[in-house]
Amino acid sequence: MLKKFFVALMLVIPMGLCAQQKFGHVNSAAIIPLMPEYTTAQTELQSLEKQYTDEIKRMEDELAKKSEEFEAQRATLPANIAERRQAELQDLYNRMNQYFQDGQQHMNQASAEKMDAIRAKLTAAIKEVGVAGGYVYIMDVAAGVPYISETLSTDVTETIKAKLGIK
């Protein structure tokens, strides 16, 4: 009899402890686009992309112009000059491709850095809300959590938005 009582007690105590725990969830995908840092980052990235696009366009135009000139004069040029100009065109083409690849890499790096800073700020706000609210954890539904019981978990998205000064 006493043994059954202890077994029942061991089963009931953890359930009682779980019932007192607070769990939360947040939708970071609904917060990030509203953050002023995100808007600023998007504007800066668009400006940087335009600079790269404009320079690539200028390089393409220069290559096209020099190619047309070369093709128009090719038949009348001595072989050594024709070879040199063809090598110059190839060099210009290679530099344009390298500039494009470097630009893509720089854009990806700049985007990653800006998003890392934004996520760090959001994570700090989530932690502050979690500590202040006494939550055991706060799950991000945007991370692909397959199921969250909304009756056992509190949506803290609005609280985090308020913490970040977002309406």
C-alpha contacts under 8 A as a table, 3 or more apart, distances in Angstrom:
res1	aa1	res2	aa2	distance
1	M	4	K	5.23
1	M	5	F	6.38
2	L	5	F	5.05
2	L	6	F	6.42
3	K	6	F	5.25
3	K	7	V	6.33
4	K	7	V	5.08
4	K	8	A	6.10
5	F	8	A	5.16
5	F	9	L	6.05
6	F	9	L	4.89
6	F	10	M	6.03
7	V	10	M	5.08
7	V	11	L	6.37
8	A	11	L	5.15
8	A	12	V	6.19
9	L	12	V	5.11
9	L	13	I	6.01
10	M	13	I	5.58
10	M	14	P	7.04
11	L	14	P	6.17
11	L	15	M	6.89
12	V	15	M	5.21
12	V	16	G	6.21
13	I	16	G	5.12
13	I	17	L	6.26
14	P	17	L	5.02
14	P	18	C	6.18
15	M	18	C	5.14
15	M	19	A	6.22
16	G	19	A	5.16
16	G	20	Q	6.66
17	L	20	Q	5.37
17	L	21	Q	6.72
18	C	21	Q	5.21
21	Q	135	Y	7.08
21	Q	136	V	6.39
22	K	134	G	6.75
22	K	135	Y	4.72
22	K	136	V	5.70
22	K	137	Y	7.65
22	K	152	L	7.97
22	K	153	S	7.06
22	K	154	T	7.82
23	F	135	Y	5.42
23	F	136	V	5.65
23	F	137	Y	5.54
23	F	138	I	6.15
23	F	152	L	6.90
23	F	153	S	4.74
23	F	154	T	6.25
24	G	135	Y	6.57
24	G	136	V	7.91
24	G	137	Y	6.21
24	G	138	I	4.36
24	G	139	M	6.31
24	G	153	S	4.79
24	G	154	T	4.46
24	G	155	D	5.72
24	G	156	V	6.23
25	H	138	I	4.82
25	H	139	M	4.52
25	H	140	D	5.69
25	H	141	V	6.61
25	H	148	I	7.84
25	H	153	S	6.48
25	H	154	T	6.08
25	H	155	D	4.95
25	H	156	V	5.96
25	H	157	T	7.30
26	V	138	I	6.78
26	V	139	M	6.19
26	V	140	D	4.91
26	V	141	V	6.06
26	V	142	A	7.89
26	V	155	D	5.78
26	V	156	V	5.46
26	V	157	T	4.67
27	N	30	A	5.56
27	N	31	I	6.89
27	N	140	D	5.57
27	N	141	V	5.22
27	N	142	A	5.40
27	N	157	T	6.00
28	S	31	I	5.00
28	S	32	I	6.00
28	S	122	L	7.92
28	S	140	D	6.37
28	S	141	V	7.45
28	S	142	A	5.94
28	S	157	T	7.57
29	A	32	I	5.71
29	A	33	P	7.13
29	A	142	A	5.78
30	A	33	P	6.69
30	A	34	L	7.38
31	I	34	L	5.40
31	I	35	M	6.59
31	I	157	T	7.50
31	I	161	K	6.59
32	I	35	M	5.33
32	I	38	Y	6.53
32	I	118	I	7.48
32	I	119	R	7.92
32	I	122	L	7.79
33	P	38	Y	5.93
33	P	39	T	7.10
34	L	38	Y	7.15
34	L	39	T	7.60
34	L	166	I	6.85
35	M	38	Y	5.30
35	M	39	T	6.78
35	M	164	L	7.77
35	M	166	I	6.79
36	P	39	T	5.18
36	P	40	T	6.21
37	E	40	T	5.03
37	E	41	A	5.97
37	E	118	I	6.60
38	Y	41	A	5.01
38	Y	42	Q	6.11
38	Y	115	M	7.67
38	Y	118	I	6.85
39	T	42	Q	5.15
39	T	43	T	6.25
40	T	43	T	5.16
40	T	44	E	6.18
41	A	44	E	5.09
41	A	45	L	6.02
41	A	111	S	7.77
41	A	114	K	6.25
42	Q	45	L	5.09
42	Q	46	Q	6.04
43	T	46	Q	5.16
43	T	47	S	6.21
44	E	47	S	5.10
44	E	48	L	6.18
45	L	48	L	5.02
45	L	49	E	6.00
45	L	107	M	7.24
45	L	110	A	7.53
45	L	111	S	6.96
46	Q	49	E	4.99
46	Q	50	K	6.12
47	S	50	K	5.09
47	S	51	Q	6.38
48	L	51	Q	5.13
48	L	52	Y	6.44
48	L	107	M	7.50
49	E	52	Y	5.17
49	E	53	T	6.03
49	E	107	M	7.15
50	K	53	T	4.93
50	K	54	D	5.89
51	Q	54	D	5.22
51	Q	55	E	6.21
52	Y	55	E	5.18
52	Y	56	I	6.12
52	Y	100	F	7.62
52	Y	103	G	6.33
53	T	56	I	5.13
53	T	57	K	6.09
54	D	57	K	5.07
54	D	58	R	6.19
55	E	58	R	5.01
55	E	59	M	6.18
56	I	59	M	5.02
56	I	60	E	6.05
56	I	96	M	6.71
56	I	99	Y	7.65
56	I	100	F	6.92
57	K	60	E	5.01
57	K	61	D	6.10
58	R	61	D	5.15
58	R	62	E	6.19
59	M	62	E	5.06
59	M	63	L	6.10
59	M	92	L	7.94
59	M	96	M	6.31
60	E	63	L	5.06
60	E	64	A	6.07
60	E	96	M	7.54
61	D	64	A	5.09
61	D	65	K	6.09
62	E	65	K	5.16
62	E	66	K	6.13
63	L	66	K	5.22
63	L	67	S	5.93
63	L	89	L	6.80
63	L	92	L	6.74
63	L	93	Y	6.97
64	A	67	S	5.05
64	A	68	E	6.14
65	K	68	E	5.22
65	K	69	E	6.24
66	K	69	E	5.03
66	K	70	F	5.99
66	K	89	L	7.28
67	S	70	F	5.03
67	S	71	E	6.08
67	S	89	L	6.96
68	E	71	E	5.14
68	E	72	A	6.09
69	E	72	A	5.15
69	E	73	Q	6.23
70	F	73	Q	5.21
70	F	74	R	5.52
70	F	82	A	7.89
70	F	85	R	7.22
70	F	86	Q	7.84
71	E	74	R	5.08
71	E	75	A	7.84
72	A	75	A	7.51
73	Q	76	T	5.56
73	Q	77	L	6.23
74	R	77	L	5.33
74	R	82	A	6.33
77	L	81	I	6.32
77	L	82	A	5.80
78	P	81	I	5.50
78	P	82	A	6.17
79	A	82	A	5.04
79	A	83	E	6.10
80	N	83	E	5.17
80	N	84	R	6.21
81	I	84	R	4.99
81	I	85	R	6.11
82	A	85	R	5.20
82	A	86	Q	6.07
83	E	86	Q	5.05
83	E	87	A	6.11
84	R	87	A	5.03
84	R	88	E	6.20
85	R	88	E	4.87
85	R	89	L	6.19
86	Q	89	L	5.06
86	Q	90	Q	6.23
87	A	90	Q	5.00
87	A	91	D	6.06
88	E	91	D	4.96
88	E	92	L	6.11
89	L	92	L	5.06
89	L	93	Y	6.11
90	Q	93	Y	5.00
90	Q	94	N	6.10
91	D	94	N	5.03
91	D	95	R	6.10
92	L	95	R	5.10
92	L	96	M	6.14
93	Y	96	M	5.12
93	Y	97	N	6.29
94	N	97	N	5.12
94	N	98	Q	6.10
95	R	98	Q	5.01
95	R	99	Y	5.98
96	M	99	Y	5.07
96	M	100	F	6.18
97	N	100	F	5.04
97	N	101	Q	6.23
98	Q	101	Q	5.11
98	Q	102	D	6.02
99	Y	102	D	5.07
99	Y	103	G	5.92
100	F	103	G	5.03
100	F	104	Q	6.18
101	Q	104	Q	5.13
101	Q	105	Q	6.20
102	D	105	Q	5.08
102	D	106	H	6.05
103	G	106	H	5.03
103	G	107	M	5.99
104	Q	107	M	5.07
104	Q	108	N	6.16
105	Q	108	N	5.18
105	Q	109	Q	6.14
106	H	109	Q	5.03
106	H	110	A	6.00
107	M	110	A	5.12
107	M	111	S	6.01
108	N	111	S	5.13
108	N	112	A	6.08
109	Q	112	A	5.11
109	Q	113	E	6.14
110	A	113	E	5.16
110	A	114	K	6.18
111	S	114	K	5.23
111	S	115	M	6.07
112	A	115	M	5.16
112	A	116	D	5.93
113	E	116	D	5.10
113	E	117	A	6.34
114	K	117	A	5.25
114	K	118	I	6.34
115	M	118	I	4.94
115	M	119	R	6.00
116	D	119	R	5.10
116	D	120	A	6.01
117	A	120	A	5.05
117	A	121	K	6.33
118	I	121	K	5.23
118	I	122	L	6.30
119	R	122	L	4.97
119	R	123	T	5.93
120	A	123	T	5.02
120	A	124	A	6.13
121	K	124	A	5.15
121	K	125	A	6.36
122	L	125	A	5.10
122	L	126	I	6.19
122	L	164	L	7.79
123	T	126	I	4.99
123	T	127	K	6.15
124	A	127	K	5.10
124	A	128	E	6.20
125	A	128	E	5.05
125	A	129	V	6.18
125	A	160	I	6.16
125	A	163	K	6.40
125	A	164	L	6.83
126	I	129	V	5.17
126	I	130	G	5.99
126	I	138	I	7.47
126	I	160	I	6.24
127	K	130	G	4.91
127	K	131	V	6.08
128	E	131	V	5.22
128	E	132	A	5.98
129	V	132	A	5.11
129	V	133	G	5.75
129	V	159	T	7.31
129	V	160	I	6.63
129	V	163	K	7.75
130	G	133	G	5.22
130	G	134	G	5.84
130	G	135	Y	4.95
130	G	136	V	7.48
130	G	137	Y	6.92
130	G	138	I	6.75
131	V	134	G	5.16
131	V	135	Y	6.48
132	A	135	Y	7.98
135	Y	138	I	6.88
139	M	145	V	7.77
140	D	143	A	5.52
140	D	144	G	7.77
140	D	145	V	7.26
141	V	144	G	5.69
141	V	145	V	5.32
141	V	148	I	7.98
142	A	145	V	7.30
145	V	148	I	7.15
148	I	153	S	7.08
149	S	152	L	5.44
149	S	153	S	5.91
150	E	153	S	4.97
150	E	154	T	6.42
150	E	155	D	7.44
151	T	154	T	7.45
155	D	158	E	7.66
156	V	159	T	5.10
156	V	160	I	6.18
157	T	160	I	5.23
157	T	161	K	6.17
158	E	161	K	4.94
158	E	162	A	6.15
159	T	162	A	5.09
159	T	163	K	6.21
160	I	163	K	4.85
160	I	164	L	6.24
161	K	164	L	5.10
161	K	165	G	6.14
161	K	166	I	4.91
161	K	167	K	6.62
162	A	165	G	4.85
162	A	166	I	5.52
162	A	167	K	6.68
163	K	166	I	7.59
